[in-house]
């Protein structure tokens, strides 16, 4: 079979098994600046040092002049075409310090369960995966560079994937993979207490398959949050949501779908991408879609018999909120109209709350407007009361005219005066209520004294 025939067969197998490829990102290249303590490759004439108690394979792609080198107890240099080392006097360059050797960082710092160290083929601007599914799932193919040096730490437990591709070989049987891991090349690249195995059974269900990383999610979250001190960042919205497989809360909406045999996960994802997420009003959203286990309490509450469901996560990526909720409602309406043709039997939605610490500019403007209207209403009521009560009269001790004895001191209370105004004139003149001002009463007492 020719090359073109093998490529076509590979594409057909991918379409039938719905394989997802997860690519290992970090490397142990000599020429990668991130692998060195000074965040740069050693300058000409520098002394270089590798951790003495580590095993590492290092790919060298260029020519380097060094003055001294401390090699690990067990390791290898893989020289690309034209690569090599030459001796040079220390400090021959002004920016090269002879007293501080360049240190190659710990190659064991790269862990299989760290979601940041993997990339997926279907990653895009509008798509993302929940944290547990960023690491290779049970039915995924883990791909490592064929001509590269890398090192992967296997955590506790057993890692199961569909296949492993490394150093130009694809392993689909445990016997072949175990022989590779036991070889020198395998020991230089894979280490740790965990085990790595492959499962030849591919996901052939059009509705998708559960990832299978629920048991190792605590290690996934620990590796992901290690740079943050093990704590999730504070969500920027109230009532934040935590989807199945996610380590921390997020702002947005979650749809839970039950489906029938006609449901096709890839077809439905493509529908949402092209018919909804491509619209301008939803440009600030990202979507994750996968089959997840249905929580027992939710299954009992809804009366559903299926133990799995389709989870659609709509995540807000900008400061403005609310578009995820609007899209969720639009998708519910779309399911109500086309659900039978799509194979969706039922759907429910959850939505996070408003931003923490206040709403948007529109919300603030609405609050100010309401406050101003309330203030105007209060002023209007006060003005009407004063108009009906007349001008308040104040008792002043410096007035020339004398008041009859027994006349109450103070000013008219407009509330009582309004009530009095409903009485006949003769009753109102003999029954008048006032609010006594203690300041003026004390002043009158001093004058009498």
KEKENU-460270 format. One record per residue (C-alpha): y negated, x, z; residue number from 0. Coordinates in Angstrom, 1 decimal, always signed. Example, Ala and Ser with C-alpha at 12.3 -4.5 7.8 and 13.67 -1.06 7.14 Angstrom:
BEGIN
+--------+--------+--------+-----+
!  north !   east !     up !  nr !
+--------+--------+--------+-----+
!   +4.5 !  +12.3 !   +7.8 !   0 !
!   +1.1 !  +13.7 !   +7.1 !   1 !
+--------+--------+--------+-----+
This chain:
BEGIN
+--------+--------+--------+-----+
!  north !   east !     up !  nr !
+--------+--------+--------+-----+
!   +0.0 !   +0.0 !   +0.0 !   0 !
!   -3.4 !   +1.4 !   -1.0 !   1 !
!   -6.5 !   +1.7 !   +1.3 !   2 !
!   -8.0 !   -1.5 !   +0.0 !   3 !
!   -4.8 !   -3.4 !   +0.7 !   4 !
!   -4.6 !   -2.1 !   +4.2 !   5 !
!   -8.2 !   -3.1 !   +4.9 !   6 !
!   -7.6 !   -6.7 !   +3.5 !   7 !
!   -4.5 !   -7.0 !   +5.6 !   8 !
!   -6.4 !   -5.8 !   +8.7 !   9 !
!   -9.1 !   -8.4 !   +8.1 !  10 !
!   -6.6 !  -11.2 !   +7.7 !  11 !
!   -4.9 !  -10.2 !  +10.9 !  12 !
!   -8.2 !  -10.2 !  +12.7 !  13 !
!   -8.9 !  -13.7 !  +11.4 !  14 !
!   -5.5 !  -15.0 !  +12.4 !  15 !
!   -5.5 !  -13.5 !  +15.9 !  16 !
!   -9.2 !  -13.9 !  +16.5 !  17 !
!   -9.3 !  -10.3 !  +17.9 !  18 !
!  -12.4 !   -9.1 !  +19.7 !  19 !
!  -13.1 !   -5.4 !  +19.7 !  20 !
!  -14.8 !   -3.7 !  +22.6 !  21 !
!  -16.1 !   -0.2 !  +21.9 !  22 !
!  -16.4 !   +2.5 !  +24.6 !  23 !
!  -20.0 !   +3.9 !  +24.6 !  24 !
!  -20.3 !   +7.0 !  +26.7 !  25 !
!  -19.0 !  +10.4 !  +25.7 !  26 !
!  -18.6 !  +14.0 !  +27.1 !  27 !
!  -20.4 !  +15.7 !  +24.2 !  28 !
!  -21.9 !  +19.1 !  +24.8 !  29 !
!  -24.9 !  +18.1 !  +22.6 !  30 !
!  -25.7 !  +14.9 !  +24.5 !  31 !
!  -28.7 !  +15.3 !  +26.8 !  32 !
!  -27.6 !  +12.7 !  +29.2 !  33 !
!  -24.6 !  +14.8 !  +30.2 !  34 !
!  -26.7 !  +17.6 !  +31.7 !  35 !
!  -28.5 !  +17.8 !  +35.0 !  36 !
!  -31.9 !  +18.4 !  +33.4 !  37 !
!  -31.4 !  +15.6 !  +30.9 !  38 !
!  -31.5 !  +18.1 !  +28.1 !  39 !
!  -29.0 !  +20.4 !  +26.4 !  40 !
!  -29.0 !  +24.0 !  +27.6 !  41 !
!  -31.7 !  +26.1 !  +26.0 !  42 !
!  -30.8 !  +29.4 !  +24.2 !  43 !
!  -29.8 !  +32.1 !  +26.7 !  44 !
!  -29.2 !  +29.7 !  +29.6 !  45 !
!  -26.3 !  +29.9 !  +32.0 !  46 !
!  -24.1 !  +26.7 !  +32.0 !  47 !
!  -21.8 !  +25.4 !  +34.7 !  48 !
!  -19.0 !  +22.8 !  +34.6 !  49 !
!  -17.6 !  +21.1 !  +37.7 !  50 !
!  -14.8 !  +23.4 !  +38.8 !  51 !
!  -12.5 !  +20.7 !  +40.2 !  52 !
!  -12.7 !  +18.3 !  +37.3 !  53 !
!  -10.7 !  +17.8 !  +34.1 !  54 !
!  -12.8 !  +17.3 !  +31.0 !  55 !
!  -12.7 !  +17.5 !  +27.2 !  56 !
!  -16.0 !  +18.5 !  +25.6 !  57 !
!  -16.8 !  +18.1 !  +21.9 !  58 !
!  -19.2 !  +20.8 !  +20.6 !  59 !
!  -21.0 !  +19.8 !  +17.4 !  60 !
!  -23.5 !  +22.6 !  +17.0 !  61 !
!  -24.1 !  +26.3 !  +17.6 !  62 !
!  -25.3 !  +27.4 !  +21.1 !  63 !
!  -26.4 !  +30.7 !  +22.6 !  64 !
!  -25.5 !  +31.2 !  +26.3 !  65 !
!  -25.7 !  +34.0 !  +28.8 !  66 !
!  -23.0 !  +32.9 !  +31.2 !  67 !
!  -20.6 !  +30.0 !  +31.6 !  68 !
!  -18.5 !  +28.7 !  +34.5 !  69 !
!  -15.5 !  +26.7 !  +33.1 !  70 !
!  -13.6 !  +24.0 !  +34.9 !  71 !
!  -10.1 !  +24.7 !  +36.1 !  72 !
!   -8.6 !  +22.4 !  +33.5 !  73 !
!  -10.4 !  +21.4 !  +30.3 !  74 !
!  -11.0 !  +22.0 !  +26.7 !  75 !
!  -13.7 !  +22.6 !  +24.1 !  76 !
!  -13.3 !  +20.7 !  +20.8 !  77 !
!  -15.3 !  +22.5 !  +18.2 !  78 !
!  -16.6 !  +20.6 !  +15.2 !  79 !
!  -17.0 !  +22.2 !  +11.9 !  80 !
!  -19.7 !  +24.9 !  +12.2 !  81 !
!  -19.9 !  +24.7 !  +16.0 !  82 !
!  -19.5 !  +27.7 !  +18.3 !  83 !
!  -21.0 !  +29.8 !  +21.1 !  84 !
!  -22.7 !  +33.2 !  +21.0 !  85 !
!  -23.9 !  +35.5 !  +23.8 !  86 !
!  -27.6 !  +35.9 !  +24.5 !  87 !
!  -29.7 !  +37.7 !  +27.1 !  88 !
!  -30.8 !  +35.3 !  +29.9 !  89 !
!  -34.4 !  +34.2 !  +29.9 !  90 !
!  -35.0 !  +35.2 !  +26.2 !  91 !
!  -36.9 !  +31.9 !  +25.8 !  92 !
!  -39.9 !  +31.1 !  +27.9 !  93 !
!  -38.7 !  +27.6 !  +28.8 !  94 !
!  -35.3 !  +28.8 !  +29.9 !  95 !
!  -34.9 !  +29.5 !  +33.5 !  96 !
!  -32.4 !  +32.3 !  +34.3 !  97 !
!  -32.2 !  +31.3 !  +38.0 !  98 !
!  -31.1 !  +27.7 !  +37.5 !  99 !
!  -27.9 !  +27.2 !  +35.4 ! 100 !
!  -27.6 !  +24.0 !  +33.4 ! 101 !
!  -25.1 !  +21.8 !  +35.2 ! 102 !
!  -22.7 !  +19.5 !  +33.2 ! 103 !
!  -22.7 !  +16.2 !  +35.1 ! 104 !
!  -19.5 !  +14.7 !  +36.7 ! 105 !
!  -17.4 !  +13.4 !  +33.9 ! 106 !
!  -15.5 !  +11.1 !  +36.3 ! 107 !
!  -18.6 !   +8.9 !  +36.7 ! 108 !
!  -17.6 !   +6.7 !  +33.8 ! 109 !
!  -15.5 !   +3.7 !  +34.9 ! 110 !
!  -13.5 !   +1.3 !  +32.8 ! 111 !
!  -14.8 !   -1.7 !  +34.8 ! 112 !
!  -18.5 !   -0.9 !  +34.3 ! 113 !
!  -19.8 !   -3.6 !  +31.8 ! 114 !
!  -22.7 !   -1.3 !  +30.8 ! 115 !
!  -20.3 !   +1.2 !  +29.2 ! 116 !
!  -18.9 !   -1.3 !  +26.6 ! 117 !
!  -20.3 !   -2.9 !  +23.4 ! 118 !
!  -18.9 !   -5.8 !  +21.5 ! 119 !
!  -18.9 !   -6.3 !  +17.7 ! 120 !
!  -20.4 !   -9.8 !  +18.0 ! 121 !
!  -23.3 !   -8.8 !  +20.2 ! 122 !
!  -26.6 !   -9.9 !  +18.7 ! 123 !
!  -30.1 !  -11.1 !  +19.6 ! 124 !
!  -29.0 !  -14.6 !  +20.4 ! 125 !
!  -25.5 !  -13.9 !  +21.9 ! 126 !
!  -24.4 !  -12.3 !  +25.1 ! 127 !
!  -21.2 !  -12.3 !  +27.2 ! 128 !
!  -20.9 !  -13.0 !  +30.9 ! 129 !
!  -20.3 !   -9.9 !  +32.9 ! 130 !
!  -16.5 !  -10.2 !  +33.3 ! 131 !
!  -16.1 !  -10.6 !  +29.5 ! 132 !
!  -18.2 !   -7.5 !  +28.7 ! 133 !
!  -15.2 !   -5.5 !  +29.8 ! 134 !
!  -12.2 !   -5.7 !  +27.5 ! 135 !
!  -10.3 !   -9.0 !  +28.1 ! 136 !
!   -6.5 !   -9.5 !  +28.0 ! 137 !
!   -6.5 !  -10.3 !  +24.3 ! 138 !
!   -9.2 !   -7.7 !  +23.2 ! 139 !
!   -8.7 !   -4.4 !  +21.5 ! 140 !
!  -10.2 !   -1.4 !  +23.3 ! 141 !
!  -11.6 !   +1.1 !  +20.8 ! 142 !
!  -12.4 !   +4.7 !  +21.6 ! 143 !
!  -13.9 !   +7.2 !  +19.1 ! 144 !
!  -11.3 !   +8.8 !  +17.0 ! 145 !
!  -13.0 !  +12.2 !  +16.8 ! 146 !
!  -14.8 !  +12.5 !  +20.1 ! 147 !
!  -14.4 !  +13.5 !  +23.7 ! 148 !
!  -14.6 !  +11.0 !  +26.5 ! 149 !
!  -13.3 !  +10.3 !  +30.0 ! 150 !
!  -12.4 !   +7.0 !  +31.5 ! 151 !
!  -11.8 !   +6.2 !  +35.1 ! 152 !
!   -9.2 !   +3.5 !  +35.6 ! 153 !
!   -9.9 !   +1.6 !  +38.8 ! 154 !
!   -7.3 !   +0.0 !  +41.2 ! 155 !
!   -4.9 !   -2.5 !  +39.7 ! 156 !
!   -3.6 !   -2.8 !  +36.2 ! 157 !
!   -5.8 !   -3.1 !  +33.1 ! 158 !
!   -4.2 !   -5.2 !  +30.3 ! 159 !
!   -5.5 !   -5.4 !  +26.8 ! 160 !
!   -4.1 !   -6.3 !  +23.4 ! 161 !
!   -4.3 !   -2.8 !  +22.1 ! 162 !
!   -5.8 !   +0.6 !  +22.7 ! 163 !
!   -7.2 !   +2.8 !  +19.9 ! 164 !
!   -7.9 !   +6.5 !  +20.8 ! 165 !
!   -7.9 !   +9.7 !  +18.9 ! 166 !
!   -7.1 !   +8.0 !  +15.6 ! 167 !
!   -4.0 !   +6.2 !  +17.0 ! 168 !
!   -3.5 !   +2.5 !  +17.8 ! 169 !
!   -1.2 !   +1.7 !  +20.7 ! 170 !
!   +0.4 !   -1.8 !  +20.8 ! 171 !
!   +3.5 !   -0.9 !  +22.9 ! 172 !
!   +3.6 !   +0.2 !  +26.5 ! 173 !
!   +6.1 !   +2.9 !  +25.7 ! 174 !
!   +3.8 !   +4.6 !  +23.2 ! 175 !
!   +0.7 !   +4.2 !  +25.4 ! 176 !
!   +2.5 !   +5.6 !  +28.4 ! 177 !
!   +3.6 !   +8.7 !  +26.5 ! 178 !
!   +0.0 !   +9.3 !  +25.3 ! 179 !
!   -1.4 !   +8.9 !  +28.8 ! 180 !
!   +1.1 !  +11.4 !  +30.2 ! 181 !
!   +0.2 !  +14.0 !  +27.5 ! 182 !
!   -2.4 !  +16.6 !  +28.0 ! 183 !
!   -4.8 !  +14.8 !  +25.7 ! 184 !
!   -4.3 !  +11.6 !  +27.6 ! 185 !
!   -4.8 !  +13.2 !  +31.0 ! 186 !
!   -8.0 !  +14.8 !  +29.9 ! 187 !
!   -9.4 !  +11.4 !  +28.8 ! 188 !
!   -7.9 !   +8.8 !  +31.3 ! 189 !
!   -7.7 !   +9.3 !  +35.0 ! 190 !
!   -7.7 !   +7.3 !  +38.2 ! 191 !
!   -5.3 !   +5.2 !  +40.4 ! 192 !
!   -5.1 !   +2.3 !  +38.0 ! 193 !
!   -2.6 !   +1.6 !  +35.2 ! 194 !
!   -3.3 !   +0.7 !  +31.6 ! 195 !
!   -0.9 !   -1.5 !  +29.6 ! 196 !
!   -1.0 !   -3.4 !  +26.3 ! 197 !
!   +0.2 !   -6.9 !  +25.5 ! 198 !
!   +1.2 !   -7.5 !  +21.9 ! 199 !
!   +0.7 !  -11.2 !  +22.2 ! 200 !
!   -2.6 !  -12.0 !  +20.6 ! 201 !
!   -4.8 !  -15.1 !  +21.0 ! 202 !
!   -3.9 !  -17.5 !  +18.3 ! 203 !
!   -5.5 !  -20.6 !  +19.8 ! 204 !
!   -8.5 !  -21.8 !  +17.7 ! 205 !
!  -10.1 !  -23.1 !  +20.9 ! 206 !
!  -10.0 !  -19.6 !  +22.4 ! 207 !
!   -8.2 !  -17.9 !  +25.3 ! 208 !
!   -9.2 !  -17.3 !  +28.9 ! 209 !
!  -10.4 !  -13.7 !  +29.4 ! 210 !
!   -8.1 !  -12.9 !  +32.3 ! 211 !
!  -10.5 !  -10.6 !  +34.2 ! 212 !
!  -10.9 !  -12.9 !  +37.2 ! 213 !
!   -8.8 !  -10.6 !  +39.4 ! 214 !
!  -10.8 !   -7.5 !  +38.6 ! 215 !
!  -14.2 !   -9.2 !  +38.7 ! 216 !
!  -15.1 !   -7.8 !  +42.2 ! 217 !
!  -14.7 !   -4.2 !  +40.8 ! 218 !
!  -16.7 !   -5.2 !  +37.6 ! 219 !
!  -19.6 !   -6.5 !  +39.7 ! 220 !
!  -19.4 !   -3.5 !  +42.1 ! 221 !
!  -19.7 !   -1.1 !  +39.1 ! 222 !
!  -22.5 !   -3.2 !  +37.5 ! 223 !
!  -24.6 !   -3.5 !  +40.7 ! 224 !
!  -24.1 !   +0.1 !  +42.0 ! 225 !
!  -27.4 !   +1.3 !  +40.6 ! 226 !
!  -29.1 !   -1.7 !  +42.4 ! 227 !
!  -27.5 !   -0.9 !  +45.8 ! 228 !
!  -24.9 !   -3.5 !  +45.4 ! 229 !
!  -27.3 !   -6.4 !  +45.5 ! 230 !
!  -28.2 !   -8.9 !  +42.8 ! 231 !
!  -31.9 !   -9.1 !  +41.7 ! 232 !
!  -33.8 !  -12.1 !  +42.8 ! 233 !
!  -33.7 !  -14.9 !  +40.3 ! 234 !
!  -37.1 !  -16.0 !  +38.9 ! 235 !
!  -36.4 !  -19.7 !  +39.2 ! 236 !
!  -35.4 !  -22.2 !  +41.8 ! 237 !
!  -31.8 !  -23.5 !  +42.0 ! 238 !
!  -30.5 !  -20.7 !  +39.8 ! 239 !
!  -27.1 !  -21.0 !  +38.2 ! 240 !
!  -24.1 !  -18.7 !  +38.4 ! 241 !
!  -21.7 !  -19.2 !  +35.4 ! 242 !
!  -18.0 !  -18.5 !  +35.7 ! 243 !
!  -17.5 !  -14.7 !  +35.1 ! 244 !
!  -21.1 !  -13.8 !  +35.9 ! 245 !
!  -22.0 !  -11.5 !  +38.8 ! 246 !
!  -25.5 !  -12.8 !  +39.6 ! 247 !
!  -27.5 !  -16.0 !  +39.3 ! 248 !
!  -29.5 !  -16.7 !  +36.2 ! 249 !
!  -32.1 !  -19.2 !  +34.9 ! 250 !
!  -31.2 !  -21.6 !  +32.2 ! 251 !
!  -28.5 !  -24.2 !  +31.7 ! 252 !
!  -24.7 !  -24.5 !  +31.6 ! 253 !
!  -22.7 !  -26.9 !  +29.5 ! 254 !
!  -19.0 !  -27.6 !  +30.3 ! 255 !
!  -17.0 !  -29.1 !  +27.5 ! 256 !
!  -13.5 !  -30.6 !  +27.4 ! 257 !
!  -11.9 !  -30.5 !  +24.0 ! 258 !
!   -9.1 !  -31.7 !  +21.9 ! 259 !
!   -6.8 !  -30.0 !  +19.4 ! 260 !
!   -9.4 !  -30.2 !  +16.7 ! 261 !
!  -11.9 !  -28.0 !  +18.5 ! 262 !
!  -12.6 !  -24.5 !  +17.0 ! 263 !
!  -14.5 !  -22.1 !  +19.2 ! 264 !
!  -15.8 !  -19.9 !  +16.5 ! 265 !
!  -16.8 !  -22.8 !  +14.3 ! 266 !
!  -18.7 !  -24.5 !  +17.2 ! 267 !
!  -20.4 !  -21.2 !  +18.1 ! 268 !
!  -21.6 !  -20.8 !  +14.5 ! 269 !
!  -22.9 !  -24.3 !  +14.5 ! 270 !
!  -25.0 !  -23.8 !  +17.6 ! 271 !
!  -26.3 !  -20.5 !  +16.3 ! 272 !
!  -27.5 !  -21.8 !  +12.9 ! 273 !
!  -28.4 !  -25.4 !  +13.7 ! 274 !
!  -30.1 !  -24.9 !  +17.1 ! 275 !
!  -30.7 !  -21.3 !  +18.3 ! 276 !
!  -32.3 !  -20.4 !  +15.0 ! 277 !
!  -35.1 !  -23.0 !  +15.6 ! 278 !
!  -38.5 !  -21.5 !  +16.7 ! 279 !
!  -38.6 !  -23.4 !  +20.0 ! 280 !
!  -35.3 !  -21.8 !  +21.1 ! 281 !
!  -36.1 !  -18.1 !  +20.2 ! 282 !
!  -36.3 !  -17.1 !  +23.8 ! 283 !
!  -32.8 !  -18.1 !  +24.7 ! 284 !
!  -29.4 !  -16.3 !  +24.6 ! 285 !
!  -26.1 !  -18.0 !  +24.5 ! 286 !
!  -22.6 !  -17.1 !  +25.8 ! 287 !
!  -19.6 !  -19.3 !  +24.9 ! 288 !
!  -16.0 !  -18.8 !  +26.0 ! 289 !
!  -13.0 !  -20.6 !  +27.5 ! 290 !
!  -12.9 !  -20.4 !  +31.3 ! 291 !
!  -10.7 !  -21.8 !  +34.1 ! 292 !
!  -11.9 !  -25.2 !  +35.3 ! 293 !
!  -12.5 !  -25.2 !  +39.0 ! 294 !
!  -10.0 !  -27.5 !  +40.9 ! 295 !
!  -12.7 !  -29.5 !  +42.7 ! 296 !
!  -14.5 !  -30.1 !  +39.4 ! 297 !
!  -11.2 !  -31.1 !  +37.7 ! 298 !
!  -10.4 !  -33.6 !  +40.5 ! 299 !
!  -14.0 !  -35.0 !  +40.5 ! 300 !
!  -14.0 !  -35.6 !  +36.7 ! 301 !
!  -10.4 !  -36.8 !  +36.5 ! 302 !
!   -9.7 !  -34.3 !  +33.7 ! 303 !
!   -6.1 !  -33.1 !  +33.3 ! 304 !
!   -6.9 !  -29.8 !  +31.5 ! 305 !
!   -7.1 !  -26.7 !  +33.6 ! 306 !
!   -9.6 !  -24.9 !  +31.3 ! 307 !
!  -12.9 !  -25.8 !  +29.7 ! 308 !
!  -15.4 !  -24.4 !  +27.3 ! 309 !
!  -18.4 !  -22.9 !  +29.0 ! 310 !
!  -21.7 !  -22.7 !  +27.1 ! 311 !
!  -24.4 !  -20.7 !  +28.9 ! 312 !
!  -28.0 !  -20.9 !  +27.8 ! 313 !
!  -30.0 !  -18.1 !  +29.5 ! 314 !
!  -33.7 !  -17.9 !  +29.7 ! 315 !
!  -35.0 !  -14.4 !  +28.7 ! 316 !
!  -38.7 !  -14.9 !  +28.9 ! 317 !
!  -41.2 !  -15.9 !  +31.6 ! 318 !
!  -41.5 !  -19.5 !  +30.3 ! 319 !
!  -38.7 !  -21.8 !  +31.5 ! 320 !
!  -37.5 !  -25.2 !  +30.4 ! 321 !
!  -36.3 !  -24.5 !  +26.8 ! 322 !
!  -32.7 !  -24.1 !  +28.0 ! 323 !
!  -32.8 !  -27.5 !  +29.6 ! 324 !
!  -34.3 !  -29.1 !  +26.4 ! 325 !
!  -31.6 !  -27.4 !  +24.3 ! 326 !
!  -28.9 !  -28.6 !  +26.7 ! 327 !
!  -30.0 !  -32.2 !  +26.3 ! 328 !
!  -30.2 !  -31.7 !  +22.6 ! 329 !
!  -26.6 !  -30.5 !  +22.5 ! 330 !
!  -25.5 !  -33.4 !  +24.7 ! 331 !
!  -27.1 !  -35.8 !  +22.2 ! 332 !
!  -25.4 !  -33.9 !  +19.3 ! 333 !
!  -22.0 !  -34.2 !  +21.0 ! 334 !
!  -22.6 !  -37.9 !  +21.6 ! 335 !
!  -23.1 !  -38.3 !  +17.8 ! 336 !
!  -20.7 !  -35.7 !  +16.4 ! 337 !
!  -18.3 !  -34.9 !  +19.3 ! 338 !
!  -15.3 !  -36.6 !  +17.7 ! 339 !
!  -15.6 !  -34.6 !  +14.5 ! 340 !
!  -16.1 !  -31.4 !  +16.5 ! 341 !
!  -13.2 !  -31.9 !  +18.8 ! 342 !
!  -15.3 !  -32.3 !  +21.9 ! 343 !
!  -14.1 !  -35.0 !  +24.2 ! 344 !
!  -16.7 !  -34.9 !  +27.0 ! 345 !
!  -19.6 !  -32.7 !  +28.1 ! 346 !
!  -21.7 !  -32.2 !  +31.3 ! 347 !
!  -24.8 !  -30.1 !  +31.8 ! 348 !
!  -26.4 !  -28.3 !  +34.7 ! 349 !
!  -30.0 !  -26.9 !  +34.7 ! 350 !
!  -31.9 !  -24.5 !  +36.9 ! 351 !
!  -35.2 !  -25.4 !  +38.5 ! 352 !
!  -38.8 !  -24.4 !  +38.0 ! 353 !
!  -40.1 !  -20.9 !  +38.4 ! 354 !
!  -40.3 !  -19.4 !  +41.9 ! 355 !
!  -43.8 !  -19.2 !  +43.4 ! 356 !
!  -45.4 !  -21.9 !  +41.2 ! 357 !
!  -45.1 !  -23.5 !  +37.8 ! 358 !
!  -46.5 !  -22.6 !  +34.5 ! 359 !
!  -50.1 !  -22.7 !  +33.5 ! 360 !
!  -49.7 !  -26.3 !  +32.4 ! 361 !
!  -48.3 !  -27.2 !  +35.8 ! 362 !
!  -51.1 !  -25.5 !  +37.6 ! 363 !
!  -53.7 !  -27.2 !  +35.4 ! 364 !
!  -52.0 !  -30.6 !  +36.1 ! 365 !
!  -52.1 !  -29.9 !  +39.9 ! 366 !
!  -55.8 !  -29.0 !  +39.8 ! 367 !
!  -56.6 !  -32.1 !  +37.8 ! 368 !
!  -54.7 !  -34.3 !  +40.3 ! 369 !
!  -56.6 !  -32.7 !  +43.2 ! 370 !
!  -60.0 !  -33.3 !  +41.5 ! 371 !
!  -59.1 !  -36.9 !  +40.8 ! 372 !
!  -58.2 !  -37.4 !  +44.4 ! 373 !
!  -61.4 !  -35.8 !  +45.6 ! 374 !
!  -63.5 !  -38.0 !  +43.3 ! 375 !
!  -61.6 !  -41.1 !  +44.6 ! 376 !
!  -62.4 !  -40.1 !  +48.2 ! 377 !
!  -66.1 !  -39.6 !  +47.4 ! 378 !
!  -66.2 !  -42.9 !  +45.6 ! 379 !
!  -64.8 !  -44.7 !  +48.6 ! 380 !
!  -67.2 !  -43.0 !  +51.0 ! 381 !
!  -70.1 !  -43.9 !  +48.7 ! 382 !
!  -69.1 !  -47.6 !  +48.6 ! 383 !
!  -68.7 !  -47.7 !  +52.4 ! 384 !
!  -72.2 !  -46.2 !  +52.9 ! 385 !
!  -73.8 !  -48.5 !  +50.4 ! 386 !
!  -72.4 !  -51.6 !  +52.2 ! 387 !
!  -73.2 !  -50.3 !  +55.6 ! 388 !
!  -76.8 !  -49.3 !  +54.8 ! 389 !
!  -78.6 !  -46.1 !  +55.9 ! 390 !
!  -77.3 !  -44.8 !  +59.2 ! 391 !
!  -79.6 !  -45.0 !  +62.1 ! 392 !
!  -79.8 !  -42.1 !  +64.5 ! 393 !
!  -81.2 !  -42.2 !  +68.0 ! 394 !
!  -83.8 !  -39.6 !  +68.4 ! 395 !
!  -85.5 !  -38.7 !  +71.7 ! 396 !
!  -88.7 !  -37.5 !  +70.0 ! 397 !
!  -89.5 !  -40.9 !  +68.5 ! 398 !
!  -92.8 !  -42.4 !  +69.8 ! 399 !
!  -91.5 !  -46.0 !  +70.0 ! 400 !
!  -89.3 !  -47.0 !  +73.0 ! 401 !
!  -86.0 !  -48.7 !  +72.6 ! 402 !
!  -85.1 !  -51.8 !  +74.7 ! 403 !
!  -83.1 !  -51.1 !  +77.7 ! 404 !
!  -79.4 !  -51.2 !  +77.1 ! 405 !
!  -79.6 !  -50.5 !  +73.5 ! 406 !
!  -76.5 !  -48.4 !  +72.5 ! 407 !
!  -77.2 !  -44.8 !  +71.4 ! 408 !
!  -75.7 !  -43.3 !  +68.3 ! 409 !
!  -75.3 !  -44.3 !  +64.7 ! 410 !
!  -73.7 !  -47.1 !  +62.7 ! 411 !
!  -70.0 !  -46.8 !  +62.1 ! 412 !
!  -69.8 !  -48.0 !  +58.5 ! 413 !
!  -66.2 !  -49.1 !  +58.9 ! 414 !
!  -67.0 !  -51.5 !  +61.8 ! 415 !
!  -70.2 !  -52.5 !  +60.2 ! 416 !
!  -68.4 !  -53.6 !  +57.1 ! 417 !
!  -66.1 !  -55.7 !  +59.2 ! 418 !
!  -69.1 !  -57.1 !  +61.0 ! 419 !
!  -70.8 !  -58.1 !  +57.8 ! 420 !
!  -68.1 !  -60.7 !  +57.2 ! 421 !
!  -69.3 !  -62.6 !  +60.3 ! 422 !
!  -72.1 !  -65.2 !  +60.4 ! 423 !
!  -75.6 !  -63.8 !  +60.9 ! 424 !
!  -75.9 !  -65.0 !  +64.5 ! 425 !
!  -72.5 !  -63.5 !  +65.6 ! 426 !
!  -73.2 !  -60.2 !  +63.9 ! 427 !
!  -76.6 !  -59.8 !  +65.7 ! 428 !
!  -75.0 !  -60.1 !  +69.1 ! 429 !
!  -71.8 !  -58.1 !  +68.4 ! 430 !
!  -72.4 !  -54.7 !  +66.9 ! 431 !
!  -70.2 !  -51.6 !  +67.4 ! 432 !
!  -71.4 !  -48.1 !  +67.4 ! 433 !
!  -70.0 !  -44.6 !  +67.7 ! 434 !
!  -71.6 !  -42.9 !  +70.7 ! 435 !
!  -72.8 !  -39.4 !  +69.9 ! 436 !
!  -72.2 !  -37.3 !  +73.2 ! 437 !
!  -74.9 !  -34.8 !  +72.1 ! 438 !
!  -77.7 !  -37.3 !  +72.2 ! 439 !
!  -76.3 !  -38.9 !  +75.4 ! 440 !
!  -76.5 !  -35.5 !  +77.1 ! 441 !
!  -80.0 !  -35.0 !  +75.8 ! 442 !
!  -81.1 !  -38.4 !  +77.2 ! 443 !
!  -79.6 !  -37.6 !  +80.6 ! 444 !
!  -81.5 !  -34.4 !  +80.8 ! 445 !
!  -84.8 !  -36.1 !  +80.0 ! 446 !
!  -84.2 !  -38.8 !  +82.6 ! 447 !
!  -83.5 !  -36.0 !  +85.1 ! 448 !
+--------+--------+--------+-----+
